[in-house]
Amino acid sequence: MDRNDGNRWFTLGEASRTLGVTPNTLRRWADRGQIPSFTTPGGHRRFLVTAVQALVPTARTRRPALAGTSDHMARAYRRARPLAPRHEPAPWLANLSESERMRFRERGMQLVGDLLAHLDAERGDLVVAERHANEYGAEAAKFGASLSDTVEGFLRYRKPFIDQLAALARQRRLDTREATALLVDAESALDRLLVALMTGHTKS
């Protein structure tokens, strides 16, 4: 099929492969009117080649930066307010002084900054973030947090982080493939940080 012929049509499979999305995603876009299509008498979707090509992003040598600085991105994440605190703090947390709690919060935001630097266009070194996660786990153990408590605290921030990252991707106008790659990278990096956190706790 000549993709430069404006009067020609893509099948569902051809259009989805061209755009780098699944057929189900493309069906949803068509149902919402986000891309013109028609259905043949046999029930098959067809998409105008020029309409599909208009949605293909211009080739880029690298993913756009998510924000001006990692500090800016960390502030945006803090505004998301991950989850409301529990009515009763965990016993180990309740026994910490205010300065000790502040140190934990600062370590947590340091991890956020490390991770954002890794995911941003410059692709910072995740080894630094893993070392900080390891230290965080060790310090949690020192103050009496169980491994379960430590992992729970990490997971409490994981979903809001991913949600905020998706919002940042939309704000920076990442295309579908760039946004998908970003979220896959984030999930993989978070897995590595969780392992480092648990290793630090168990070795302390």
C-alpha positions as CSV (number, residue, x, y, z in Angstrom):
1,M,0.0,0.0,0.0
2,D,1.3,3.4,-0.9
3,R,1.3,5.4,2.4
4,N,1.6,8.7,0.5
5,D,-1.7,8.2,-1.3
6,G,-4.2,10.3,0.6
7,N,-7.1,8.3,-0.9
8,R,-5.9,5.0,0.4
9,W,-6.9,3.3,3.7
10,F,-5.0,1.3,6.4
11,T,-6.5,-1.8,8.0
12,L,-6.7,-1.8,11.8
13,G,-3.5,-3.8,12.0
14,E,-1.6,-1.5,9.6
15,A,-2.7,1.6,11.4
16,S,-2.0,0.3,14.9
17,R,1.5,-0.8,13.8
18,T,2.2,2.6,12.2
19,L,1.2,4.4,15.3
20,G,2.9,2.0,17.7
21,V,-0.3,1.3,19.7
22,T,-2.4,-1.8,20.2
23,P,-5.5,-2.4,18.0
24,N,-7.8,-2.0,21.1
25,T,-6.3,1.4,21.8
26,L,-6.9,2.5,18.2
27,R,-10.5,1.2,18.4
28,R,-11.0,3.4,21.5
29,W,-9.6,6.4,19.7
30,A,-11.9,5.8,16.8
31,D,-14.9,5.4,19.0
32,R,-14.1,8.7,20.7
33,G,-13.7,10.4,17.4
34,Q,-10.0,11.0,17.9
35,I,-9.1,9.6,14.5
36,P,-11.5,9.2,11.5
37,S,-12.4,5.7,10.4
38,F,-15.2,3.7,8.8
39,T,-16.4,0.2,9.1
40,T,-16.7,-2.0,6.0
41,P,-19.9,-4.1,5.4
42,G,-17.9,-7.1,6.7
43,G,-17.2,-5.3,10.1
44,H,-13.6,-4.3,9.5
45,R,-12.2,-0.9,10.5
46,R,-10.4,1.2,7.9
47,F,-8.3,4.3,8.6
48,L,-7.4,7.0,6.1
49,V,-3.6,6.9,5.6
50,T,-3.2,10.6,5.8
51,A,-5.1,10.8,9.1
52,V,-2.8,8.1,10.6
53,Q,0.3,9.7,9.3
54,A,-0.8,13.0,10.9
55,L,-0.6,11.3,14.3
56,V,2.9,9.9,13.8
57,P,5.3,12.1,15.8
58,T,8.3,13.7,14.2
59,A,11.4,11.5,14.8
60,R,13.4,12.6,17.8
61,T,16.9,11.7,18.8
62,R,15.9,11.5,22.5
63,R,12.9,11.8,24.8
64,P,12.1,15.4,25.7
65,A,13.1,16.5,29.2
66,L,10.3,16.0,31.7
67,A,10.9,19.4,33.4
68,G,13.5,22.1,33.7
69,T,15.2,20.5,36.7
70,S,14.8,17.5,39.0
71,D,13.9,19.8,41.9
72,H,11.0,21.2,39.9
73,M,9.7,17.6,39.2
74,A,10.1,16.7,42.9
75,R,8.0,19.7,43.9
76,A,5.3,18.6,41.5
77,Y,5.4,15.1,42.9
78,R,5.1,16.5,46.5
79,R,1.9,18.4,45.5
80,A,0.3,15.0,44.6
81,R,0.1,14.2,48.3
82,P,0.4,10.4,47.8
83,L,-1.9,9.0,50.5
84,A,-3.5,10.3,53.6
85,P,-1.5,9.2,56.7
86,R,-2.9,6.4,58.8
87,H,-4.9,7.3,61.9
88,E,-2.3,5.7,64.1
89,P,1.4,5.9,63.0
90,A,3.4,2.7,63.2
91,P,5.0,2.2,66.6
92,W,8.5,2.6,65.3
93,L,7.6,5.8,63.5
94,A,5.9,7.2,66.6
95,N,9.1,6.7,68.6
96,L,11.2,8.9,66.3
97,S,12.1,12.4,67.2
98,E,11.0,15.2,64.9
99,S,14.5,15.6,63.5
100,E,14.7,11.8,62.8
101,R,11.4,12.0,60.9
102,M,12.6,15.0,59.0
103,R,15.7,13.0,58.0
104,F,13.5,10.2,56.7
105,R,11.5,12.6,54.6
106,E,14.6,14.2,53.2
107,R,16.0,10.7,52.3
108,G,12.7,9.9,50.6
109,M,12.8,13.1,48.5
110,Q,16.4,12.4,47.7
111,L,15.3,9.1,46.2
112,V,12.6,10.9,44.2
113,G,15.2,13.3,42.8
114,D,17.6,10.5,42.0
115,L,14.8,8.5,40.2
116,L,13.6,11.6,38.2
117,A,17.2,12.4,37.2
118,H,17.5,8.8,35.9
119,L,14.3,9.0,33.9
120,D,14.8,12.5,32.5
121,A,16.3,13.0,29.1
122,E,19.8,13.0,30.4
123,R,19.4,9.5,32.0
124,G,21.2,9.9,35.3
125,D,23.0,6.9,36.9
126,L,20.5,4.7,38.8
127,V,23.4,3.2,40.8
128,V,23.4,6.4,43.0
129,A,19.7,5.9,43.6
130,E,20.2,2.3,44.5
131,R,22.8,3.2,47.0
132,H,20.5,5.8,48.6
133,A,17.7,3.2,48.7
134,N,20.0,0.7,50.4
135,E,21.0,3.3,53.0
136,Y,17.3,4.2,53.6
137,G,16.5,0.5,54.2
138,A,19.4,0.2,56.6
139,E,18.4,3.3,58.6
140,A,14.8,2.1,58.8
141,A,15.9,-1.2,60.3
142,K,18.2,0.7,62.8
143,F,15.2,2.7,64.0
144,G,13.1,-0.5,64.5
145,A,11.0,-0.6,61.3
146,S,10.3,-4.2,60.2
147,L,11.0,-5.2,56.7
148,S,7.2,-5.3,56.1
149,D,6.9,-1.7,57.4
150,T,9.7,-0.5,55.2
151,V,8.4,-2.1,52.1
152,E,4.9,-0.8,52.8
153,G,6.2,2.7,53.1
154,F,7.9,2.4,49.7
155,L,4.8,1.0,48.0
156,R,2.6,3.7,49.5
157,Y,4.5,6.2,47.2
158,R,4.9,4.0,44.1
159,K,1.5,4.4,42.5
160,P,1.2,8.2,43.1
161,F,4.7,8.5,41.7
162,I,3.7,6.7,38.5
163,D,0.5,8.7,38.3
164,Q,2.4,12.0,38.6
165,L,5.0,10.8,36.1
166,A,2.2,10.1,33.6
167,A,0.8,13.6,34.2
168,L,4.2,15.1,33.6
169,A,4.5,13.1,30.4
170,R,1.3,14.7,29.1
171,Q,2.4,18.2,30.1
172,R,5.7,17.7,28.2
173,R,3.7,16.3,25.2
174,L,5.5,13.0,25.0
175,D,4.0,10.9,22.2
176,T,2.5,7.5,22.9
177,R,5.7,5.5,22.4
178,E,7.8,7.9,24.4
179,A,5.3,7.9,27.3
180,T,5.0,4.1,27.3
181,A,8.8,3.8,27.3
182,L,9.0,6.3,30.2
183,L,6.5,4.4,32.4
184,V,8.2,1.0,31.6
185,D,11.6,2.6,32.6
186,A,10.0,3.9,35.8
187,E,8.5,0.6,36.8
188,S,11.8,-1.2,36.1
189,A,13.8,1.4,38.1
190,L,11.3,1.2,41.0
191,D,11.8,-2.5,41.1
192,R,15.5,-2.1,41.4
193,L,15.2,0.5,44.2
194,L,12.8,-1.8,46.1
195,V,15.3,-4.6,45.9
196,A,18.1,-2.2,47.1
197,L,15.8,-1.0,50.0
198,M,15.1,-4.6,51.1
199,T,18.8,-5.6,50.8
200,G,19.8,-2.6,53.0
201,H,17.2,-3.5,55.6
202,T,18.1,-7.2,55.8
203,K,21.9,-6.6,56.0
204,S,21.8,-4.0,58.7
